[in-house]
Amino acid sequence: MKGLTADRVPLANDISRKSKLGSLSNHGACINIAQVLGLYGEMGEESLNSLSKIRQKPVELKKNQQVFSVCEGRADIFVIKEGWASLSHATNSRGQDVCNIFMPGDIIGMRESFFESRDIIIFPITNCELIKVSGDHLHALCKENEEVRKAITSYVMVNDNITIERLRSCTHHRSVERVAHFLLEVYARFKFKGLLEGNVFDFPVTQETVGELLGMTSVHVSRCMTALEQKKFIRKTRSSVKLLKPEEMAKNTGFDSDFIYGHICLG
């Protein structure tokens, strides 16, 4: 692999600097809106208690069930406790284009909730357990609580940074490096939340979805995965990926988690 070389390529070690904010290491047991936002900004007990009192409702989605759509007024917000899902913005001209994927500990619809009448379509990649959070109630709390407001801003910033980095990779790298960069992104997202020990992570995302995100065909994604395996950078099974040389992959792709999480780590 050839590509951009970064002088400094922080991954898991630098991400761990934010440990004072806690983690979601108990996985689904403690994943809720308060715990997730607590990763993105310092919050006291009063703020966490206020978040826990917001109207919330458990939602289950089955893999490949009919698309779940939210529309009319302010979009609802969903915290993923278990499973993976993709997000699309429905338009008459483009249909349903996948614009992002979400894993345990992510919040779907946070950015979209700031816009009126913005349709979001959630499609479960696996069976999912979600928590539906009232967007109106969360926004009301955001206006009166500075800690919650800063955490929400930080969460939106992180997800925008992820999108910007993915776009930069797609415009500057060849296809194999795009896929490697995307795998490092997923790895860093797991590490940040404290949901991963070692270099093996769940990856149930289809090649079609990866292709949608990276501007490639599913066949091309498959070839890139094979190339990364042949170069001994990854080992892939049907539903997981092991990064064998994450630091070398990061140097070859210019991936740097500080571009995504630096403002939190240094906060």
C-alpha positions as CSV (number, residue, x, y, z in Angstrom):
1,M,0.0,0.0,0.0
2,K,1.2,3.5,-0.8
3,G,-0.5,6.8,0.2
4,L,-0.3,9.8,2.4
5,T,2.1,9.4,5.3
6,A,1.4,11.1,8.6
7,D,4.3,12.0,11.0
8,R,2.1,11.1,13.9
9,V,-0.6,8.5,13.8
10,P,-2.3,8.2,17.2
11,L,-4.7,5.4,17.6
12,A,-5.8,3.5,20.8
13,N,-3.2,5.0,23.1
14,D,-4.2,8.6,22.5
15,I,-7.9,7.8,22.4
16,S,-7.5,6.3,26.0
17,R,-6.5,9.8,27.2
18,K,-10.2,10.6,27.5
19,S,-10.8,7.7,30.0
20,K,-11.7,10.3,32.7
21,L,-15.0,10.6,30.8
22,G,-15.7,6.9,31.3
23,S,-16.6,4.2,28.8
24,L,-19.4,1.9,27.7
25,S,-17.4,-1.2,28.5
26,N,-20.4,-3.0,30.0
27,H,-21.9,-2.8,26.5
28,G,-25.7,-2.8,26.3
29,A,-26.2,-2.9,30.0
30,C,-25.3,0.8,30.5
31,I,-25.8,2.3,27.1
32,N,-28.3,5.1,27.3
33,I,-28.5,8.8,26.3
34,A,-26.8,10.0,29.5
35,Q,-23.9,7.5,29.4
36,V,-23.3,8.1,25.7
37,L,-23.3,11.9,25.9
38,G,-21.1,11.6,29.0
39,L,-18.3,10.4,26.7
40,Y,-18.3,13.6,24.8
41,G,-18.2,16.2,27.6
42,E,-17.8,16.5,31.3
43,M,-21.2,16.4,33.1
44,G,-22.0,16.4,36.7
45,E,-24.6,14.3,38.5
46,E,-27.3,16.9,38.0
47,S,-26.9,16.9,34.3
48,L,-26.8,13.1,34.1
49,N,-29.9,12.8,36.2
50,S,-31.7,15.3,34.0
51,L,-30.8,13.3,30.9
52,S,-32.0,10.1,32.5
53,K,-35.5,11.7,33.1
54,I,-36.1,12.5,29.4
55,R,-38.9,10.5,27.9
56,Q,-37.4,7.3,26.4
57,K,-38.9,4.2,24.8
58,P,-37.2,0.9,23.9
59,V,-37.5,0.0,20.2
60,E,-36.5,-3.3,18.5
61,L,-35.8,-3.6,14.8
62,K,-35.2,-6.9,13.0
63,K,-32.5,-7.4,10.5
64,N,-33.6,-6.4,7.0
65,Q,-37.1,-5.6,8.2
66,Q,-39.0,-2.8,6.3
67,V,-37.3,0.6,6.4
68,F,-38.1,2.6,9.6
69,S,-38.9,6.2,8.8
70,V,-39.2,9.2,11.0
71,C,-40.7,12.4,9.6
72,E,-43.0,15.4,10.3
73,G,-41.6,18.0,12.7
74,R,-38.5,17.4,14.7
75,A,-36.9,14.0,14.1
76,D,-36.7,11.6,17.0
77,I,-33.3,10.5,18.3
78,F,-32.3,6.9,18.8
79,V,-29.5,5.5,20.9
80,I,-28.2,2.1,19.7
81,K,-27.8,-0.4,22.6
82,E,-27.2,-3.5,20.5
83,G,-26.7,-4.0,16.7
84,W,-25.8,-2.0,13.7
85,A,-27.9,0.3,11.5
86,S,-27.5,2.6,8.5
87,L,-29.0,6.0,8.0
88,S,-30.4,7.5,4.8
89,H,-31.9,10.9,4.0
90,A,-34.9,10.3,1.7
91,T,-35.3,12.6,-1.3
92,N,-37.5,12.4,-4.3
93,S,-34.6,12.7,-6.7
94,R,-32.0,10.4,-5.1
95,G,-34.1,7.7,-3.4
96,Q,-32.6,6.2,-0.3
97,D,-28.8,6.8,-0.3
98,V,-26.9,5.4,2.7
99,C,-25.0,8.3,4.3
100,N,-23.7,6.8,7.5
101,I,-23.6,3.6,9.6
102,F,-24.0,3.4,13.4
103,M,-22.9,0.8,15.9
104,P,-23.5,0.3,19.7
105,G,-23.1,3.5,21.6
106,D,-24.0,5.7,18.7
107,I,-26.9,8.2,18.5
108,I,-28.9,8.2,15.3
109,G,-30.7,11.5,14.3
110,M,-28.9,13.9,16.7
111,R,-27.8,16.3,13.9
112,E,-31.0,15.9,12.0
113,S,-33.1,16.8,15.0
114,F,-31.9,20.4,14.7
115,F,-33.8,20.7,11.4
116,E,-37.5,20.8,11.0
117,S,-39.2,18.2,8.7
118,R,-36.0,16.3,8.0
119,D,-36.9,12.7,7.1
120,I,-34.4,10.1,8.3
121,I,-34.6,6.5,7.3
122,I,-33.1,3.8,9.6
123,F,-32.3,0.4,8.1
124,P,-31.1,-2.3,10.5
125,I,-28.0,-4.1,9.3
126,T,-28.4,-6.6,12.2
127,N,-31.1,-7.1,14.8
128,C,-31.1,-3.9,16.8
129,E,-32.1,-2.7,20.3
130,L,-32.6,1.1,20.3
131,I,-33.8,3.7,22.8
132,K,-36.1,6.3,21.3
133,V,-35.4,9.6,22.9
134,S,-37.8,12.6,22.6
135,G,-36.0,15.2,20.5
136,D,-38.2,18.0,21.8
137,H,-37.3,17.1,25.4
138,L,-33.6,16.8,24.7
139,H,-33.5,20.2,22.9
140,A,-35.4,21.8,25.8
141,L,-32.8,20.5,28.2
142,C,-30.0,21.6,25.8
143,K,-31.2,25.2,26.1
144,E,-31.2,25.3,29.9
145,N,-28.2,23.1,30.7
146,E,-24.7,24.2,29.4
147,E,-23.1,20.8,30.1
148,V,-25.6,19.0,28.1
149,R,-25.4,21.6,25.3
150,K,-21.6,21.2,25.1
151,A,-21.8,17.4,25.1
152,I,-24.4,17.5,22.2
153,T,-22.2,19.9,20.3
154,S,-19.2,17.7,20.8
155,Y,-21.1,14.6,19.6
156,V,-22.2,16.4,16.5
157,M,-18.7,17.7,15.9
158,V,-17.2,14.2,16.2
159,N,-19.6,12.7,13.7
160,D,-19.0,15.6,11.3
161,N,-15.3,15.0,11.7
162,I,-15.8,11.3,10.9
163,T,-17.6,12.3,7.7
164,I,-15.0,14.9,6.7
165,E,-12.2,12.4,7.2
166,R,-14.0,9.7,5.2
167,L,-14.6,12.2,2.4
168,R,-10.9,13.3,2.5
169,S,-9.9,9.6,2.2
170,C,-12.2,9.1,-0.8
171,T,-10.8,12.1,-2.6
172,H,-7.1,11.5,-1.9
173,H,-6.7,7.8,-1.8
174,R,-6.9,4.8,-4.1
175,S,-9.6,2.2,-3.4
176,V,-7.6,-0.2,-1.2
177,E,-6.5,2.7,1.0
178,R,-10.1,4.0,1.2
179,V,-11.2,0.6,2.6
180,A,-8.3,0.5,5.0
181,H,-9.0,4.0,6.2
182,F,-12.7,3.0,6.8
183,L,-11.7,0.0,8.8
184,L,-9.5,2.2,11.0
185,E,-12.4,4.6,11.5
186,V,-14.6,1.8,12.8
187,Y,-11.7,0.5,15.0
188,A,-11.2,4.0,16.5
189,R,-14.9,4.4,17.1
190,F,-15.0,1.2,19.1
191,K,-11.9,2.1,21.0
192,F,-13.1,5.6,21.9
193,K,-16.3,4.1,23.5
194,G,-14.3,1.5,25.5
195,L,-16.1,-1.3,23.7
196,L,-13.0,-3.1,22.4
197,E,-10.0,-4.9,23.8
198,G,-7.4,-6.0,21.2
199,N,-7.7,-5.5,17.5
200,V,-10.7,-7.6,16.6
201,F,-14.1,-6.0,16.1
202,D,-17.6,-6.9,14.9
203,F,-18.1,-5.9,11.3
204,P,-21.5,-7.1,9.9
205,V,-21.6,-4.3,7.3
206,T,-22.3,-5.6,3.8
207,Q,-19.9,-4.8,0.9
208,E,-22.8,-3.0,-0.8
209,T,-23.1,-0.6,2.2
210,V,-19.3,0.0,2.4
211,G,-19.4,0.7,-1.3
212,E,-22.2,3.3,-0.8
213,L,-20.2,5.1,1.8
214,L,-16.9,5.0,-0.1
215,G,-18.1,5.5,-3.7
216,M,-17.2,2.1,-4.9
217,T,-19.0,-1.0,-6.2
218,S,-19.5,-4.0,-3.9
219,V,-17.2,-6.1,-6.2
220,H,-14.5,-3.5,-5.8
221,V,-14.9,-3.5,-2.0
222,S,-14.5,-7.3,-2.1
223,R,-11.3,-7.0,-4.1
224,C,-9.9,-4.4,-1.7
225,M,-10.6,-6.6,1.3
226,T,-8.9,-9.5,-0.4
227,A,-5.9,-7.3,-1.2
228,L,-5.6,-6.2,2.5
229,E,-5.7,-9.8,3.6
230,Q,-3.1,-10.8,1.1
231,K,-0.8,-8.0,2.4
232,K,-1.3,-9.3,5.9
233,F,-3.0,-6.1,7.1
234,I,-6.3,-7.7,8.2
235,R,-7.9,-11.0,8.8
236,K,-11.6,-11.1,8.0
237,T,-14.4,-13.5,8.8
238,R,-18.1,-13.2,7.8
239,S,-18.9,-10.8,10.7
240,S,-15.6,-9.6,12.1
241,V,-12.3,-8.0,11.2
242,K,-8.9,-8.2,12.9
243,L,-6.4,-5.5,12.2
244,L,-3.0,-7.1,12.1
245,K,-0.9,-4.0,11.5
246,P,-3.1,-1.0,12.5
247,E,-0.1,1.4,12.9
248,E,1.2,0.6,9.4
249,M,-2.3,0.9,7.9
250,A,-2.6,4.3,9.6
251,K,0.7,5.5,8.2
252,N,-0.3,4.4,4.7
253,T,-3.6,6.1,4.8
254,G,-2.9,9.2,6.9
255,F,-5.5,8.1,9.4
256,D,-5.2,10.1,12.7
257,S,-7.8,9.8,15.4
258,D,-6.9,13.3,16.7
259,F,-8.6,14.7,13.7
260,I,-11.8,13.1,15.0
261,Y,-11.4,13.1,18.8
262,G,-8.7,15.6,19.5
263,H,-10.9,18.3,21.0
264,I,-12.2,15.7,23.6
265,C,-8.9,14.3,24.5
266,L,-7.4,17.7,25.1
267,G,-10.5,19.0,26.9
